[in-house]
C-alpha cells in the first residue's frame, strides 16, 4: 500500500474516533502548499479532548552532497485532553 493512501486511511480513522469521543461532527482542516512540499492538518476540539490533531508534512529536498532527490513524509497524531488528570 502506498504511504499516502495509508496515511489518509489512518487520518480518517483517528479523526472519526476523536469526533465520537467528543460527540461532535466538526473538523477543522487546513492545508498549506509550499514550494518544497505540503502541510495538512485536521483538528477536532471538544469537551473531552480539548484538541486532537492529525498532521502530515511532506518535504521534497535534494541531498546537499549528491543532489539526489529526497522526500520526507512525516505523520503525527497529537492529543491534548481537556482534563489534565486523564491518563494517556
C-alpha positions as a LaTeX table, in Angstrom:
\begin{tabular}{lrrr}
\hline
Residue & $x$ (\AA) & $y$ (\AA) & $z$ (\AA) \\
\hline
Unk1 & 0.00 & 0.00 & 0.00 \\
Unk2 & 1.32 & 3.42 & $-0.87$ \\
Unk3 & 2.14 & 5.62 & 2.14 \\
Unk4 & $-0.15$ & 8.46 & 1.02 \\
Unk5 & $-3.16$ & 6.13 & 0.94 \\
Unk6 & $-2.19$ & 4.56 & 4.28 \\
Unk7 & $-1.83$ & 7.99 & 5.90 \\
Unk8 & $-5.24$ & 9.06 & 4.55 \\
Unk9 & $-6.92$ & 5.94 & 5.97 \\
Unk10 & $-5.22$ & 6.31 & 9.37 \\
Unk11 & $-6.05$ & 10.05 & 9.47 \\
Unk12 & $-9.75$ & 9.44 & 8.76 \\
Unk13 & $-9.87$ & 6.59 & 11.30 \\
Unk14 & $-8.28$ & 8.75 & 14.04 \\
Unk15 & $-10.45$ & 11.78 & 13.24 \\
Unk16 & $-13.55$ & 9.57 & 13.31 \\
Unk17 & $-12.68$ & 8.33 & 16.79 \\
Unk18 & $-11.85$ & 11.85 & 18.01 \\
Unk19 & $-15.27$ & 13.06 & 16.79 \\
Unk20 & $-17.02$ & 10.15 & 18.50 \\
Unk21 & $-15.21$ & 10.76 & 21.82 \\
Unk22 & $-16.04$ & 14.49 & 21.72 \\
Unk23 & $-19.57$ & 13.93 & 20.36 \\
Unk24 & $-19.05$ & 16.41 & 17.56 \\
Unk25 & $-19.07$ & 16.44 & 13.78 \\
Unk26 & $-16.86$ & 19.48 & 13.40 \\
Unk27 & $-13.38$ & 19.06 & 11.95 \\
Unk28 & $-11.05$ & 21.96 & 11.18 \\
Unk29 & $-8.93$ & 21.21 & 8.12 \\
Unk30 & $-6.12$ & 23.33 & 6.79 \\
Unk31 & $-3.61$ & 22.75 & 4.02 \\
Unk32 & $-0.57$ & 24.75 & 3.10 \\
Unk33 & 1.14 & 24.18 & $-0.24$ \\
Unk34 & 4.77 & 25.21 & $-0.09$ \\
Unk35 & 7.42 & 25.35 & $-2.81$ \\
Unk36 & 9.13 & 22.37 & $-1.13$ \\
Unk37 & 6.05 & 20.31 & $-0.23$ \\
Unk38 & 2.81 & 20.47 & 1.72 \\
Unk39 & 1.39 & 20.51 & 5.23 \\
Unk40 & $-2.06$ & 19.06 & 6.05 \\
Unk41 & $-3.67$ & 19.48 & 9.47 \\
Unk42 & $-7.01$ & 18.09 & 10.71 \\
Unk43 & $-8.17$ & 19.18 & 14.20 \\
Unk44 & $-11.08$ & 18.12 & 16.40 \\
Unk45 & $-11.93$ & 20.18 & 19.51 \\
Unk46 & $-14.39$ & 19.31 & 22.26 \\
Unk47 & $-15.20$ & 18.79 & 25.93 \\
Unk48 & $-13.21$ & 15.56 & 26.40 \\
Unk49 & $-10.31$ & 16.11 & 24.01 \\
Unk50 & $-9.59$ & 19.82 & 24.11 \\
Unk51 & $-7.58$ & 19.42 & 20.91 \\
Unk52 & $-6.80$ & 16.31 & 18.89 \\
Unk53 & $-4.90$ & 16.70 & 15.63 \\
Unk54 & $-3.52$ & 14.64 & 12.79 \\
Unk55 & $-0.76$ & 16.26 & 10.75 \\
Unk56 & 1.03 & 15.16 & 7.59 \\
Unk57 & 4.06 & 17.05 & 6.34 \\
Unk58 & 5.71 & 16.26 & 3.01 \\
Unk59 & 9.03 & 17.89 & 2.15 \\
Unk60 & 10.83 & 17.42 & $-1.16$ \\
Unk61 & 14.52 & 18.28 & $-0.97$ \\
Unk62 & 17.86 & 17.45 & $-2.54$ \\
Unk63 & 20.74 & 15.80 & $-0.77$ \\
Unk64 & 23.34 & 18.56 & $-0.28$ \\
Unk65 & 26.30 & 16.44 & $-1.43$ \\
Unk66 & 24.88 & 14.19 & $-4.14$ \\
Unk67 & 21.97 & 16.31 & $-5.40$ \\
Unk68 & 19.75 & 13.23 & $-5.22$ \\
Unk69 & 16.04 & 13.98 & $-4.76$ \\
Unk70 & 14.84 & 13.19 & $-1.24$ \\
Unk71 & 11.29 & 13.09 & 0.11 \\
Unk72 & 10.41 & 13.31 & 3.80 \\
Unk73 & 6.93 & 12.19 & 4.83 \\
Unk74 & 6.04 & 12.98 & 8.47 \\
Unk75 & 2.79 & 11.76 & 10.05 \\
Unk76 & 1.81 & 12.88 & 13.57 \\
Unk77 & $-1.14$ & 12.33 & 15.90 \\
Unk78 & $-1.35$ & 14.72 & 18.86 \\
Unk79 & $-3.98$ & 14.55 & 21.61 \\
Unk80 & $-4.49$ & 17.10 & 24.40 \\
Unk81 & $-7.23$ & 16.09 & 26.89 \\
Unk82 & $-9.40$ & 18.79 & 28.46 \\
Unk83 & $-8.77$ & 17.28 & 31.90 \\
Unk84 & $-5.03$ & 17.02 & 32.72 \\
Unk85 & $-5.74$ & 14.04 & 35.03 \\
Unk86 & $-6.87$ & 11.83 & 32.13 \\
Unk87 & $-4.16$ & 9.18 & 31.66 \\
Unk88 & $-2.74$ & 8.89 & 28.17 \\
\hline
\end{tabular}
